[in-house]
Amino acid sequence: MTWYYNDRPYEPTEEELNSLVGFVYLIEEADTGMKYIGKKGFWRSKILPVTKTRKRRKKTLVESDWRTYHGSSERLKEQISVSDSIYNRTILRLCNTKGEMSYFEMKEQIDREVLFSDEYYNEFIGGKIHSKHVKGIANV
């Protein structure tokens, strides 16, 4: 399955991948119209163990599983595993910081009123957003 951004398959350049932190996404089941809004980072931390040549553990960043990711909702993951439906994965916004990702995920969820609608898998909206997370963001 492919991620789409601006109605085209999304394959980031190496420069984009290194400058962006992640994205806010929408997953939609084509048959039923059920949707899920979430966020996903391009990178995750990995701790390398102590070795003969390295006396301390080393923290490093590696690419996450974003290319094959299908959301964190247990209901959605269960539905994907038992269903033959087609799921459309759309990137709504690319983000430069984790704070920006959290803000725009929450904004999308609130704007779409996901907790009040039966057409969304989302069951929880949460997060702490500080003013420094959103300073300098255009088009808020």
BELCOR-V130861 format. One line per field, one symbol per residue. phi: phi as a letter, one per 40 degrees, with the letter a starting at -180 (. if undefined). psi: psi as a letter, one per 20 degrees, with the letter a starting at -180 (. if undefined). burial: 1 if it has 24 or more other ideal C-beta (glycine too) atoms within 12 Angstrom, else 0. A space follows every 50 residues. Layout:
BEGIN
phi->???
psi->???
burial->???
END
This chain:
BEGIN
phi->.bcbbfgbdbbcccccccccciabbbbbcccbgcbababaccbbcbbccc bccbcbcbcbbbcccdcbcbgbcccccccccbbcccbcbbccacbcbccc ccccccccccdcfcccbccbcdbabaibbbdccbcgccgc
psi->qqqqplkqppoqrhgghhhqhbrprpppphgijqrppaqpqhqqqpoprp ahioiqqpprpqpakhhjqkriphgghgghhiqjrpppopohpqqhrhgg ggghgggggghilhijpijqipipprrppqhhhipjpqk.
burial->00100000010000000001111111111000011111111110000000 00000000000000010011101011000100000011111111111111 1111111110000100000111000000100010000000
END
